[in-house]
Amino acid sequence: MTVPINPLADYVVAVPEEASNKTASGLYLPDQAQEKPKTAKVVAVGAGVKQIKNGDRILYKGYSTTEVKVDGTDYLLVKEEDILATVK
């Protein structure tokens, strides 16, 4: 996948993961009741990023991202300091 965004410094470009519309017990949730996903897959990293690499799944702070839509795909720009953890 070619990414049309080239992150600078300590920024990471990631694709947000879809929120589940079904609970563990099988109930379906309306759009308004769903939480926004806080995990994403990294597709590009800036030159100043030290601990994150392409392909990592990350857990990030929900209100510290910049959302961008390019060619019909939603991307997140996240500073490395706003990434809380990697997810296996």
PDB file with SEQRES, HELIX, SHEET and CRYST1 records, atoms N, CA, C and O in Angstrom:
SEQRES   1 A   88  MET THR VAL PRO ILE ASN PRO LEU ALA ASP TYR VAL VAL          
SEQRES   2 A   88  ALA VAL PRO GLU GLU ALA SER ASN LYS THR ALA SER GLY          
SEQRES   3 A   88  LEU TYR LEU PRO ASP GLN ALA GLN GLU LYS PRO LYS THR          
SEQRES   4 A   88  ALA LYS VAL VAL ALA VAL GLY ALA GLY VAL LYS GLN ILE          
SEQRES   5 A   88  LYS ASN GLY ASP ARG ILE LEU TYR LYS GLY TYR SER THR          
SEQRES   6 A   88  THR GLU VAL LYS VAL ASP GLY THR ASP TYR LEU LEU VAL          
SEQRES   7 A   88  LYS GLU GLU ASP ILE LEU ALA THR VAL LYS                      
HELIX    1 AA1 ASP A   31  ALA A   33  5                                   3    
HELIX    2 AA2 GLU A   80  ASP A   82  5                                   3    
SHEET    1 AA1 6 THR A  66  VAL A  70  0                                        
SHEET    2 AA1 6 THR A  73  LYS A  79 -1                                        
SHEET    3 AA1 6 TYR A  11  PRO A  16 -1                                        
SHEET    4 AA1 6 THR A  39  VAL A  45 -1                                        
SHEET    5 AA1 6 ARG A  57  TYR A  60 -1                                        
SHEET    6 AA1 6 ILE A  83  VAL A  87 -1                                        
CRYST1    1.000    1.000    1.000  90.00  90.00  90.00 P 1           1          
ATOM      1  N   MET A   1       0.844  -1.180   0.000  1.00  0.00           N  
ATOM      2  CA  MET A   1       0.000   0.000   0.000  1.00  0.00           C  
ATOM      3  C   MET A   1       0.888   1.242   0.000  1.00  0.00           C  
ATOM      4  O   MET A   1       1.702   1.422   0.905  1.00  0.00           O  
ATOM      5  N   THR A   2       0.738   2.080  -0.991  1.00  0.00           N  
ATOM      6  CA  THR A   2       1.490   3.321  -1.065  1.00  0.00           C  
ATOM      7  C   THR A   2       0.735   4.393  -0.296  1.00  0.00           C  
ATOM      8  O   THR A   2      -0.457   4.606  -0.518  1.00  0.00           O  
ATOM      9  N   VAL A   3       1.428   5.056   0.598  1.00  0.00           N  
ATOM     10  CA  VAL A   3       0.809   6.079   1.437  1.00  0.00           C  
ATOM     11  C   VAL A   3       1.086   7.450   0.823  1.00  0.00           C  
ATOM     12  O   VAL A   3       2.243   7.794   0.584  1.00  0.00           O  
ATOM     13  N   PRO A   4       0.030   8.243   0.563  1.00  0.00           N  
ATOM     14  CA  PRO A   4       0.225   9.551  -0.048  1.00  0.00           C  
ATOM     15  C   PRO A   4       0.682  10.637   0.923  1.00  0.00           C  
ATOM     16  O   PRO A   4       0.825  11.796   0.533  1.00  0.00           O  
ATOM     17  N   ILE A   5       0.911  10.272   2.174  1.00  0.00           N  
ATOM     18  CA  ILE A   5       1.329  11.236   3.198  1.00  0.00           C  
ATOM     19  C   ILE A   5       2.710  10.843   3.690  1.00  0.00           C  
ATOM     20  O   ILE A   5       2.940   9.689   4.054  1.00  0.00           O  
ATOM     21  N   ASN A   6       3.629  11.798   3.702  1.00  0.00           N  
ATOM     22  CA  ASN A   6       4.979  11.567   4.203  1.00  0.00           C  
ATOM     23  C   ASN A   6       5.127  12.327   5.526  1.00  0.00           C  
ATOM     24  O   ASN A   6       5.250  13.551   5.516  1.00  0.00           O  
ATOM     25  N   PRO A   7       5.116  11.617   6.667  1.00  0.00           N  
ATOM     26  CA  PRO A   7       5.185  12.311   7.958  1.00  0.00           C  
ATOM     27  C   PRO A   7       6.558  12.918   8.208  1.00  0.00           C  
ATOM     28  O   PRO A   7       7.578  12.372   7.787  1.00  0.00           O  
ATOM     29  N   LEU A   8       6.571  14.047   8.894  1.00  0.00           N  
ATOM     30  CA  LEU A   8       7.808  14.735   9.240  1.00  0.00           C  
ATOM     31  C   LEU A   8       8.121  14.536  10.725  1.00  0.00           C  
ATOM     32  O   LEU A   8       7.236  14.224  11.522  1.00  0.00           O  
ATOM     33  N   ALA A   9       9.373  14.719  11.074  1.00  0.00           N  
ATOM     34  CA  ALA A   9       9.859  14.701  12.465  1.00  0.00           C  
ATOM     35  C   ALA A   9       9.391  13.457  13.211  1.00  0.00           C  
ATOM     36  O   ALA A   9       9.689  12.335  12.801  1.00  0.00           O  
ATOM     37  N   ASP A  10       8.656  13.653  14.313  1.00  0.00           N  
ATOM     38  CA  ASP A  10       8.244  12.529  15.157  1.00  0.00           C  
ATOM     39  C   ASP A  10       6.771  12.159  14.970  1.00  0.00           C  
ATOM     40  O   ASP A  10       6.122  11.688  15.904  1.00  0.00           O  
ATOM     41  N   TYR A  11       6.253  12.372  13.773  1.00  0.00           N  
ATOM     42  CA  TYR A  11       4.865  12.013  13.479  1.00  0.00           C  
ATOM     43  C   TYR A  11       4.769  10.631  12.859  1.00  0.00           C  
ATOM     44  O   TYR A  11       5.687  10.169  12.182  1.00  0.00           O  
ATOM     45  N   VAL A  12       3.634   9.980  13.105  1.00  0.00           N  
ATOM     46  CA  VAL A  12       3.321   8.663  12.570  1.00  0.00           C  
ATOM     47  C   VAL A  12       2.012   8.789  11.798  1.00  0.00           C  
ATOM     48  O   VAL A  12       1.088   9.463  12.253  1.00  0.00           O  
ATOM     49  N   VAL A  13       1.924   8.149  10.638  1.00  0.00           N  
ATOM     50  CA  VAL A  13       0.666   8.075   9.889  1.00  0.00           C  
ATOM     51  C   VAL A  13       0.087   6.691  10.136  1.00  0.00           C  
ATOM     52  O   VAL A  13       0.775   5.684   9.969  1.00  0.00           O  
ATOM     53  N   ALA A  14      -1.186   6.643  10.534  1.00  0.00           N  
ATOM     54  CA  ALA A  14      -1.822   5.369  10.844  1.00  0.00           C  
ATOM     55  C   ALA A  14      -3.234   5.343  10.268  1.00  0.00           C  
ATOM     56  O   ALA A  14      -3.838   6.386  10.015  1.00  0.00           O  
ATOM     57  N   VAL A  15      -3.741   4.140  10.067  1.00  0.00           N  
ATOM     58  CA  VAL A  15      -5.115   3.939   9.604  1.00  0.00           C  
ATOM     59  C   VAL A  15      -5.914   3.439  10.799  1.00  0.00           C  
ATOM     60  O   VAL A  15      -5.580   2.399  11.365  1.00  0.00           O  
ATOM     61  N   PRO A  16      -6.977   4.168  11.199  1.00  0.00           N  
ATOM     62  CA  PRO A  16      -7.754   3.746  12.365  1.00  0.00           C  
ATOM     63  C   PRO A  16      -8.476   2.427  12.103  1.00  0.00           C  
ATOM     64  O   PRO A  16      -8.909   2.153  10.984  1.00  0.00           O  
ATOM     65  N   GLU A  17      -8.596   1.624  13.142  1.00  0.00           N  
ATOM     66  CA  GLU A  17      -9.322   0.367  13.041  1.00  0.00           C  
ATOM     67  C   GLU A  17     -10.800   0.621  13.291  1.00  0.00           C  
ATOM     68  O   GLU A  17     -11.166   1.525  14.043  1.00  0.00           O  
ATOM     69  N   GLU A  18     -11.635  -0.173  12.663  1.00  0.00           N  
ATOM     70  CA  GLU A  18     -13.082  -0.021  12.789  1.00  0.00           C  
ATOM     71  C   GLU A  18     -13.553  -0.408  14.186  1.00  0.00           C  
ATOM     72  O   GLU A  18     -13.074  -1.383  14.765  1.00  0.00           O  
ATOM     73  N   ALA A  19     -14.494   0.364  14.720  1.00  0.00           N  
ATOM     74  CA  ALA A  19     -15.091   0.033  16.008  1.00  0.00           C  
ATOM     75  C   ALA A  19     -16.104  -1.085  15.806  1.00  0.00           C  
ATOM     76  O   ALA A  19     -16.810  -1.127  14.798  1.00  0.00           O  
ATOM     77  N   SER A  20     -16.163  -1.974  16.760  1.00  0.00           N  
ATOM     78  CA  SER A  20     -17.122  -3.068  16.677  1.00  0.00           C  
ATOM     79  C   SER A  20     -18.516  -2.533  16.977  1.00  0.00           C  
ATOM     80  O   SER A  20     -18.696  -1.734  17.896  1.00  0.00           O  
ATOM     81  N   ASN A  21     -19.507  -2.980  16.195  1.00  0.00           N  
ATOM     82  CA  ASN A  21     -20.873  -2.541  16.447  1.00  0.00           C  
ATOM     83  C   ASN A  21     -21.655  -3.604  17.205  1.00  0.00           C  
ATOM     84  O   ASN A  21     -22.882  -3.545  17.278  1.00  0.00           O  
ATOM     85  N   LYS A  22     -20.945  -4.573  17.768  1.00  0.00           N  
ATOM     86  CA  LYS A  22     -21.576  -5.669  18.488  1.00  0.00           C  
ATOM     87  C   LYS A  22     -20.839  -5.874  19.816  1.00  0.00           C  
ATOM     88  O   LYS A  22     -19.609  -5.906  19.848  1.00  0.00           O  
ATOM     89  N   THR A  23     -21.590  -6.011  20.901  1.00  0.00           N  
ATOM     90  CA  THR A  23     -20.981  -6.241  22.203  1.00  0.00           C  
ATOM     91  C   THR A  23     -20.563  -7.696  22.341  1.00  0.00           C  
ATOM     92  O   THR A  23     -20.902  -8.525  21.497  1.00  0.00           O  
ATOM     93  N   ALA A  24     -19.835  -8.007  23.394  1.00  0.00           N  
ATOM     94  CA  ALA A  24     -19.395  -9.378  23.641  1.00  0.00           C  
ATOM     95  C   ALA A  24     -20.581 -10.316  23.854  1.00  0.00           C  
ATOM     96  O   ALA A  24     -20.486 -11.509  23.567  1.00  0.00           O  
ATOM     97  N   SER A  25     -21.691  -9.787  24.354  1.00  0.00           N  
ATOM     98  CA  SER A  25     -22.872 -10.623  24.584  1.00  0.00           C  
ATOM     99  C   SER A  25     -23.762 -10.737  23.351  1.00  0.00           C  
ATOM    100  O   SER A  25     -24.787 -11.417  23.390  1.00  0.00           O  
ATOM    101  N   GLY A  26     -23.376 -10.068  22.244  1.00  0.00           N  
ATOM    102  CA  GLY A  26     -24.124 -10.222  21.002  1.00  0.00           C  
ATOM    103  C   GLY A  26     -25.103  -9.112  20.682  1.00  0.00           C  
ATOM    104  O   GLY A  26     -25.806  -9.191  19.674  1.00  0.00           O  
ATOM    105  N   LEU A  27     -25.172  -8.080  21.510  1.00  0.00           N  
ATOM    106  CA  LEU A  27     -26.077  -6.965  21.241  1.00  0.00           C  
ATOM    107  C   LEU A  27     -25.446  -6.017  20.230  1.00  0.00           C  
ATOM    108  O   LEU A  27     -24.243  -5.762  20.274  1.00  0.00           O  
ATOM    109  N   TYR A  28     -26.266  -5.495  19.318  1.00  0.00           N  
ATOM    110  CA  TYR A  28     -25.773  -4.535  18.336  1.00  0.00           C  
ATOM    111  C   TYR A  28     -25.954  -3.123  18.881  1.00  0.00           C  
ATOM    112  O   TYR A  28     -26.986  -2.801  19.469  1.00  0.00           O  
ATOM    113  N   LEU A  29     -24.931  -2.276  18.677  1.00  0.00           N  
ATOM    114  CA  LEU A  29     -24.952  -0.909  19.181  1.00  0.00           C  
ATOM    115  C   LEU A  29     -25.225   0.071  18.051  1.00  0.00           C  
ATOM    116  O   LEU A  29     -24.684  -0.093  16.957  1.00  0.00           O  
ATOM    117  N   PRO A  30     -26.057   1.094  18.288  1.00  0.00           N  
ATOM    118  CA  PRO A  30     -26.230   2.130  17.272  1.00  0.00           C  
ATOM    119  C   PRO A  30     -24.966   2.973  17.169  1.00  0.00           C  
ATOM    120  O   PRO A  30     -24.145   2.967  18.087  1.00  0.00           O  
ATOM    121  N   ASP A  31     -24.797   3.700  16.062  1.00  0.00           N  
ATOM    122  CA  ASP A  31     -23.589   4.494  15.832  1.00  0.00           C  
ATOM    123  C   ASP A  31     -23.298   5.473  16.967  1.00  0.00           C  
ATOM    124  O   ASP A  31     -22.138   5.678  17.321  1.00  0.00           O  
ATOM    125  N   GLN A  32     -24.338   6.078  17.541  1.00  0.00           N  
ATOM    126  CA  GLN A  32     -24.126   7.071  18.593  1.00  0.00           C  
ATOM    127  C   GLN A  32     -23.574   6.456  19.870  1.00  0.00           C  
ATOM    128  O   GLN A  32     -22.918   7.153  20.643  1.00  0.00           O  
ATOM    129  N   ALA A  33     -23.816   5.186  20.113  1.00  0.00           N  
ATOM    130  CA  ALA A  33     -23.388   4.547  21.360  1.00  0.00           C  
ATOM    131  C   ALA A  33     -21.999   3.938  21.250  1.00  0.00           C  
ATOM    132  O   ALA A  33     -21.435   3.511  22.258  1.00  0.00           O  
ATOM    133  N   GLN A  34     -21.442   3.888  20.058  1.00  0.00           N  
ATOM    134  CA  GLN A  34     -20.133   3.266  19.871  1.00  0.00           C  
ATOM    135  C   GLN A  34     -19.016   4.221  20.260  1.00  0.00           C  
ATOM    136  O   GLN A  34     -19.087   5.423  20.001  1.00  0.00           O  
ATOM    137  N   GLU A  35     -17.993   3.673  20.879  1.00  0.00           N  
ATOM    138  CA  GLU A  35     -16.807   4.462  21.165  1.00  0.00           C  
ATOM    139  C   GLU A  35     -15.951   4.514  19.913  1.00  0.00           C  
ATOM    140  O   GLU A  35     -15.917   3.558  19.137  1.00  0.00           O  
ATOM    141  N   LYS A  36     -15.263   5.626  19.716  1.00  0.00           N  
ATOM    142  CA  LYS A  36     -14.321   5.697  18.608  1.00  0.00           C  
ATOM    143  C   LYS A  36     -13.159   4.762  18.906  1.00  0.00           C  
ATOM    144  O   LYS A  36     -12.731   4.651  20.055  1.00  0.00           O  
ATOM    145  N   PRO A  37     -12.652   4.095  17.892  1.00  0.00           N  
ATOM    146  CA  PRO A  37     -11.531   3.201  18.150  1.00  0.00           C  
ATOM    147  C   PRO A  37     -10.297   3.982  18.581  1.00  0.00           C  
ATOM    148  O   PRO A  37     -10.057   5.093  18.108  1.00  0.00           O  
ATOM    149  N   LYS A  38      -9.545   3.413  19.450  1.00  0.00           N  
ATOM    150  CA  LYS A  38      -8.320   4.049  19.930  1.00  0.00           C  
ATOM    151  C   LYS A  38      -7.102   3.257  19.475  1.00  0.00           C  
ATOM    152  O   LYS A  38      -5.995   3.468  19.972  1.00  0.00           O  
ATOM    153  N   THR A  39      -7.308   2.348  18.530  1.00  0.00           N  
ATOM    154  CA  THR A  39      -6.199   1.590  17.979  1.00  0.00           C  
ATOM    155  C   THR A  39      -6.118   1.853  16.482  1.00  0.00           C  
ATOM    156  O   THR A  39      -7.120   2.152  15.832  1.00  0.00           O  
ATOM    157  N   ALA A  40      -4.915   1.738  15.952  1.00  0.00           N  
ATOM    158  CA  ALA A  40      -4.700   1.990  14.526  1.00  0.00           C  
ATOM    159  C   ALA A  40      -3.475   1.215  14.067  1.00  0.00           C  
ATOM    160  O   ALA A  40      -2.649   0.797  14.879  1.00  0.00           O  
ATOM    161  N   LYS A  41      -3.367   1.027  12.756  1.00  0.00           N  
ATOM    162  CA  LYS A  41      -2.211   0.357  12.171  1.00  0.00           C  
ATOM    163  C   LYS A  41      -1.308   1.402  11.537  1.00  0.00           C  
ATOM    164  O   LYS A  41      -1.768   2.219  10.739  1.00  0.00           O  
ATOM    165  N   VAL A  42      -0.033   1.382  11.884  1.00  0.00           N  
ATOM    166  CA  VAL A  42       0.944   2.349  11.377  1.00  0.00           C  
ATOM    167  C   VAL A  42       1.287   2.012   9.929  1.00  0.00           C  
ATOM    168  O   VAL A  42       1.600   0.866   9.607  1.00  0.00           O  
ATOM    169  N   VAL A  43       1.224   3.032   9.051  1.00  0.00           N  
ATOM    170  CA  VAL A  43       1.556   2.834   7.641  1.00  0.00           C  
ATOM    171  C   VAL A  43       2.756   3.663   7.195  1.00  0.00           C  
ATOM    172  O   VAL A  43       3.304   3.419   6.120  1.00  0.00           O  
ATOM    173  N   ALA A  44       3.176   4.643   8.003  1.00  0.00           N  
ATOM    174  CA  ALA A  44       4.366   5.449   7.693  1.00  0.00           C  
ATOM    175  C   ALA A  44       4.858   6.121   8.968  1.00  0.00           C  
ATOM    176  O   ALA A  44       4.064   6.475   9.839  1.00  0.00           O  
ATOM    177  N   VAL A  45       6.171   6.293   9.072  1.00  0.00           N  
ATOM    178  CA  VAL A  45       6.757   6.953  10.241  1.00  0.00           C  
ATOM    179  C   VAL A  45       7.714   8.052   9.794  1.00  0.00           C  
ATOM    180  O   VAL A  45       8.357   7.940   8.751  1.00  0.00           O  
ATOM    181  N   GLY A  46       7.802   9.112  10.592  1.00  0.00           N  
ATOM    182  CA  GLY A  46       8.727  10.198  10.316  1.00  0.00           C  
ATOM    183  C   GLY A  46      10.146   9.828  10.714  1.00  0.00           C  
ATOM    184  O   GLY A  46      10.370   8.835  11.407  1.00  0.00           O  
ATOM    185  N   ALA A  47      11.092  10.627  10.274  1.00  0.00           N  
ATOM    186  CA  ALA A  47      12.512  10.349  10.521  1.00  0.00           C  
ATOM    187  C   ALA A  47      12.885  10.408  12.002  1.00  0.00           C  
ATOM    188  O   ALA A  47      13.852   9.765  12.411  1.00  0.00           O  
ATOM    189  N   GLY A  48      12.142  11.164  12.817  1.00  0.00           N  
ATOM    190  CA  GLY A  48      12.470  11.308  14.231  1.00  0.00           C  
ATOM    191  C   GLY A  48      11.831  10.270  15.135  1.00  0.00           C  
ATOM    192  O   GLY A  48      12.035  10.304  16.348  1.00  0.00           O  
ATOM    193  N   VAL A  49      11.069   9.356  14.578  1.00  0.00           N  
ATOM    194  CA  VAL A  49      10.399   8.338  15.386  1.00  0.00           C  
ATOM    195  C   VAL A  49      11.401   7.253  15.761  1.00  0.00           C  
ATOM    196  O   VAL A  49      12.117   6.733  14.905  1.00  0.00           O  
ATOM    197  N   LYS A  50      11.446   6.913  17.067  1.00  0.00           N  
ATOM    198  CA  LYS A  50      12.453   5.975  17.553  1.00  0.00           C  
ATOM    199  C   LYS A  50      11.920   4.585  17.871  1.00  0.00           C  
ATOM    200  O   LYS A  50      12.620   3.597  17.647  1.00  0.00           O  
ATOM    201  N   GLN A  51      10.676   4.481  18.399  1.00  0.00           N  
ATOM    202  CA  GLN A  51      10.216   3.197  18.917  1.00  0.00           C  
ATOM    203  C   GLN A  51       9.113   2.535  18.097  1.00  0.00           C  
ATOM    204  O   GLN A  51       8.789   1.375  18.351  1.00  0.00           O  
ATOM    205  N   ILE A  52       8.537   3.212  17.148  1.00  0.00           N  
ATOM    206  CA  ILE A  52       7.421   2.690  16.366  1.00  0.00           C  
ATOM    207  C   ILE A  52       7.894   2.421  14.944  1.00  0.00           C  
ATOM    208  O   ILE A  52       8.707   3.170  14.403  1.00  0.00           O  
ATOM    209  N   LYS A  53       7.382   1.347  14.338  1.00  0.00           N  
ATOM    210  CA  LYS A  53       7.760   1.044  12.958  1.00  0.00           C  
ATOM    211  C   LYS A  53       6.510   0.720  12.134  1.00  0.00           C  
ATOM    212  O   LYS A  53       5.435   0.494  12.690  1.00  0.00           O  
ATOM    213  N   ASN A  54       6.658   0.700  10.823  1.00  0.00           N  
ATOM    214  CA  ASN A  54       5.545   0.356   9.934  1.00  0.00           C  
ATOM    215  C   ASN A  54       4.981  -1.006  10.299  1.00  0.00           C  
ATOM    216  O   ASN A  54       5.726  -1.936  10.608  1.00  0.00           O  
ATOM    217  N   GLY A  55       3.665  -1.115  10.261  1.00  0.00           N  
ATOM    218  CA  GLY A  55       3.006  -2.381  10.551  1.00  0.00           C  
ATOM    219  C   GLY A  55       2.605  -2.564  11.996  1.00  0.00           C  
ATOM    220  O   GLY A  55       1.809  -3.455  12.296  1.00  0.00           O  
ATOM    221  N   ASP A  56       3.129  -1.747  12.913  1.00  0.00           N  
ATOM    222  CA  ASP A  56       2.741  -1.843  14.324  1.00  0.00           C  
ATOM    223  C   ASP A  56       1.281  -1.452  14.491  1.00  0.00           C  
ATOM    224  O   ASP A  56       0.778  -0.581  13.781  1.00  0.00           O  
ATOM    225  N   ARG A  57       0.604  -2.099  15.433  1.00  0.00           N  
ATOM    226  CA  ARG A  57      -0.717  -1.651  15.873  1.00  0.00           C  
ATOM    227  C   ARG A  57      -0.476  -0.823  17.125  1.00  0.00           C  
ATOM    228  O   ARG A  57       0.237  -1.252  18.032  1.00  0.00           O  
ATOM    229  N   ILE A  58      -1.072   0.365  17.174  1.00  0.00           N  
ATOM    230  CA  ILE A  58      -0.810   1.274  18.289  1.00  0.00           C  
ATOM    231  C   ILE A  58      -2.086   1.611  19.044  1.00  0.00           C  
ATOM    232  O   ILE A  58      -3.188   1.548  18.500  1.00  0.00           O  
ATOM    233  N   LEU A  59      -1.912   1.964  20.294  1.00  0.00           N  
ATOM    234  CA  LEU A  59      -2.962   2.500  21.147  1.00  0.00           C  
ATOM    235  C   LEU A  59      -2.589   3.955  21.385  1.00  0.00           C  
ATOM    236  O   LEU A  59      -1.484   4.238  21.849  1.00  0.00           O  
ATOM    237  N   TYR A  60      -3.500   4.894  21.072  1.00  0.00           N  
ATOM    238  CA  TYR A  60      -3.150   6.311  21.117  1.00  0.00           C  
ATOM    239  C   TYR A  60      -4.171   7.106  21.913  1.00  0.00           C  
ATOM    240  O   TYR A  60      -5.285   6.641  22.154  1.00  0.00           O  
ATOM    241  N   LYS A  61      -3.781   8.309  22.320  1.00  0.00           N  
ATOM    242  CA  LYS A  61      -4.679   9.225  23.017  1.00  0.00           C  
ATOM    243  C   LYS A  61      -5.763   9.672  22.040  1.00  0.00           C  
ATOM    244  O   LYS A  61      -5.460  10.061  20.912  1.00  0.00           O  
ATOM    245  N   GLY A  62      -7.006   9.619  22.460  1.00  0.00           N  
ATOM    246  CA  GLY A  62      -8.128   9.855  21.563  1.00  0.00           C  
ATOM    247  C   GLY A  62      -8.260  11.264  21.017  1.00  0.00           C  
ATOM    248  O   GLY A  62      -8.722  11.435  19.889  1.00  0.00           O  
ATOM    249  N   TYR A  63      -7.873  12.274  21.773  1.00  0.00           N  
ATOM    250  CA  TYR A  63      -8.115  13.650  21.333  1.00  0.00           C  
ATOM    251  C   TYR A  63      -6.849  14.362  20.894  1.00  0.00           C  
ATOM    252  O   TYR A  63      -6.835  15.588  20.793  1.00  0.00           O  
ATOM    253  N   SER A  64      -5.794  13.620  20.633  1.00  0.00           N  
ATOM    254  CA  SER A  64      -4.526  14.264  20.290  1.00  0.00           C  
ATOM    255  C   SER A  64      -4.086  13.959  18.859  1.00  0.00           C  
ATOM    256  O   SER A  64      -2.905  14.092  18.536  1.00  0.00           O  
ATOM    257  N   THR A  65      -5.010  13.557  18.009  1.00  0.00           N  
ATOM    258  CA  THR A  65      -4.654  13.196  16.637  1.00  0.00           C  
ATOM    259  C   THR A  65      -5.206  14.220  15.654  1.00  0.00           C  
ATOM    260  O   THR A  65      -6.094  15.007  15.982  1.00  0.00           O  
ATOM    261  N   THR A  66      -4.665  14.190  14.452  1.00  0.00           N  
ATOM    262  CA  THR A  66      -5.194  14.975  13.342  1.00  0.00           C  
ATOM    263  C   THR A  66      -5.734  13.988  12.326  1.00  0.00           C  
ATOM    264  O   THR A  66      -5.002  13.125  11.841  1.00  0.00           O  
ATOM    265  N   GLU A  67      -7.014  14.114  12.003  1.00  0.00           N  
ATOM    266  CA  GLU A  67      -7.643  13.208  11.049  1.00  0.00           C  
ATOM    267  C   GLU A  67      -7.605  13.824   9.660  1.00  0.00           C  
ATOM    268  O   GLU A  67      -7.935  14.997   9.483  1.00  0.00           O  
ATOM    269  N   VAL A  68      -7.198  13.020   8.666  1.00  0.00           N  
ATOM    270  CA  VAL A  68      -7.069  13.487   7.291  1.00  0.00           C  
ATOM    271  C   VAL A  68      -7.677  12.429   6.379  1.00  0.00           C  
ATOM    272  O   VAL A  68      -7.500  11.232   6.606  1.00  0.00           O  
ATOM    273  N   LYS A  69      -8.393  12.870   5.345  1.00  0.00           N  
ATOM    274  CA  LYS A  69      -8.928  11.942   4.354  1.00  0.00           C  
ATOM    275  C   LYS A  69      -8.263  12.247   3.021  1.00  0.00           C  
ATOM    276  O   LYS A  69      -8.384  13.356   2.500  1.00  0.00           O  
ATOM    277  N   VAL A  70      -7.553  11.252   2.462  1.00  0.00           N  
ATOM    278  CA  VAL A  70      -6.853  11.409   1.194  1.00  0.00           C  
ATOM    279  C   VAL A  70      -7.266  10.258   0.285  1.00  0.00           C  
ATOM    280  O   VAL A  70      -7.162   9.094   0.673  1.00  0.00           O  
ATOM    281  N   ASP A  71      -7.728  10.569  -0.904  1.00  0.00           N  
ATOM    282  CA  ASP A  71      -8.136   9.564  -1.883  1.00  0.00           C  
ATOM    283  C   ASP A  71      -9.133   8.567  -1.305  1.00  0.00           C  
ATOM    284  O   ASP A  71      -9.077   7.378  -1.621  1.00  0.00           O  
ATOM    285  N   GLY A  72     -10.043   9.042  -0.464  1.00  0.00           N  
ATOM    286  CA  GLY A  72     -11.089   8.186   0.095  1.00  0.00           C  
ATOM    287  C   GLY A  72     -10.668   7.336   1.280  1.00  0.00           C  
ATOM    288  O   GLY A  72     -11.473   6.547   1.777  1.00  0.00           O  
ATOM    289  N   THR A  73      -9.449   7.467   1.745  1.00  0.00           N  
ATOM    290  CA  THR A  73      -8.966   6.702   2.897  1.00  0.00           C  
ATOM    291  C   THR A  73      -8.731   7.638   4.072  1.00  0.00           C  
ATOM    292  O   THR A  73      -8.136   8.704   3.918  1.00  0.00           O  
ATOM    293  N   ASP A  74      -9.203   7.232   5.252  1.00  0.00           N  
ATOM    294  CA  ASP A  74      -8.991   8.020   6.466  1.00  0.00           C  
ATOM    295  C   ASP A  74      -7.634   7.685   7.064  1.00  0.00           C  
ATOM    296  O   ASP A  74      -7.282   6.514   7.211  1.00  0.00           O  
ATOM    297  N   TYR A  75      -6.877   8.719   7.407  1.00  0.00           N  
ATOM    298  CA  TYR A  75      -5.569   8.569   8.044  1.00  0.00           C  
ATOM    299  C   TYR A  75      -5.544   9.381   9.326  1.00  0.00           C  
ATOM    300  O   TYR A  75      -6.279  10.359   9.467  1.00  0.00           O  
ATOM    301  N   LEU A  76      -4.701   8.973  10.251  1.00  0.00           N  
ATOM    302  CA  LEU A  76      -4.446   9.724  11.477  1.00  0.00           C  
ATOM    303  C   LEU A  76      -2.992  10.152  11.483  1.00  0.00           C  
ATOM    304  O   LEU A  76      -2.109   9.373  11.126  1.00  0.00           O  
ATOM    305  N   LEU A  77      -2.741  11.387  11.888  1.00  0.00           N  
ATOM    306  CA  LEU A  77      -1.386  11.860  12.150  1.00  0.00           C  
ATOM    307  C   LEU A  77      -1.252  11.941  13.668  1.00  0.00           C  
ATOM    308  O   LEU A  77      -1.983  12.678  14.330  1.00  0.00           O  
ATOM    309  N   VAL A  78      -0.309  11.173  14.206  1.00  0.00           N  
ATOM    310  CA  VAL A  78      -0.135  11.071  15.654  1.00  0.00           C  
ATOM    311  C   VAL A  78       1.322  11.349  15.988  1.00  0.00           C  
ATOM    312  O   VAL A  78       2.222  10.799  15.354  1.00  0.00           O  
ATOM    313  N   LYS A  79       1.559  12.205  16.986  1.00  0.00           N  
ATOM    314  CA  LYS A  79       2.927  12.416  17.475  1.00  0.00           C  
ATOM    315  C   LYS A  79       3.339  11.175  18.260  1.00  0.00           C  
ATOM    316  O   LYS A  79       2.519  10.556  18.939  1.00  0.00           O  
ATOM    317  N   GLU A  80       4.612  10.820  18.160  1.00  0.00           N  
ATOM    318  CA  GLU A  80       5.094   9.625  18.867  1.00  0.00           C  
ATOM    319  C   GLU A  80       4.824   9.721  20.371  1.00  0.00           C  
ATOM    320  O   GLU A  80       4.537   8.705  21.004  1.00  0.00           O  
ATOM    321  N   GLU A  81       4.910  10.904  20.944  1.00  0.00           N  
ATOM    322  CA  GLU A  81       4.682  11.052  22.385  1.00  0.00           C  
ATOM    323  C   GLU A  81       3.225  10.799  22.785  1.00  0.00           C  
ATOM    324  O   GLU A  81       2.947  10.568  23.961  1.00  0.00           O  
ATOM    325  N   ASP A  82       2.289  10.838  21.827  1.00  0.00           N  
ATOM    326  CA  ASP A  82       0.883  10.588  22.107  1.00  0.00           C  
ATOM    327  C   ASP A  82       0.498   9.127  21.910  1.00  0.00           C  
ATOM    328  O   ASP A  82      -0.663   8.764  22.096  1.00  0.00           O  
ATOM    329  N   ILE A  83       1.450   8.291  21.540  1.00  0.00           N  
ATOM    330  CA  ILE A  83       1.199   6.853  21.419  1.00  0.00           C  
ATOM    331  C   ILE A  83       1.456   6.234  22.778  1.00  0.00           C  
ATOM    332  O   ILE A  83       2.533   6.393  23.354  1.00  0.00           O  
ATOM    333  N   LEU A  84       0.460   5.530  23.281  1.00  0.00           N  
ATOM    334  CA  LEU A  84       0.535   4.975  24.630  1.00  0.00           C  
ATOM    335  C   LEU A  84       1.186   3.586  24.659  1.00  0.00           C  
ATOM    336  O   LEU A  84       1.887   3.247  25.613  1.00  0.00           O  
ATOM    337  N   ALA A  85       0.954   2.787  23.616  1.00  0.00           N  
ATOM    338  CA  ALA A  85       1.479   1.413  23.604  1.00  0.00           C  
ATOM    339  C   ALA A  85       1.335   0.815  22.225  1.00  0.00           C  
ATOM    340  O   ALA A  85       0.613   1.335  21.375  1.00  0.00           O  
ATOM    341  N   THR A  86       2.038  -0.290  22.014  1.00  0.00           N  
ATOM    342  CA  THR A  86       1.805  -1.093  20.823  1.00  0.00           C  
ATOM    343  C   THR A  86       0.948  -2.281  21.240  1.00  0.00           C  
ATOM    344  O   THR A  86       1.029  -2.743  22.378  1.00  0.00           O  
ATOM    345  N   VAL A  87       0.136  -2.769  20.327  1.00  0.00           N  
ATOM    346  CA  VAL A  87      -0.789  -3.863  20.604  1.00  0.00           C  
ATOM    347  C   VAL A  87      -0.371  -5.067  19.781  1.00  0.00           C  
ATOM    348  O   VAL A  87      -0.080  -4.931  18.593  1.00  0.00           O  
ATOM    349  N   LYS A  88      -0.337  -6.239  20.388  1.00  0.00           N  
ATOM    350  CA  LYS A  88       0.052  -7.459  19.677  1.00  0.00           C  
ATOM    351  C   LYS A  88      -1.147  -8.180  19.156  1.00  0.00           C  
ATOM    352  O   LYS A  88      -1.010  -9.231  18.529  1.00  0.00           O  
TER     353      LYS A  88                                                      
END                                                                             
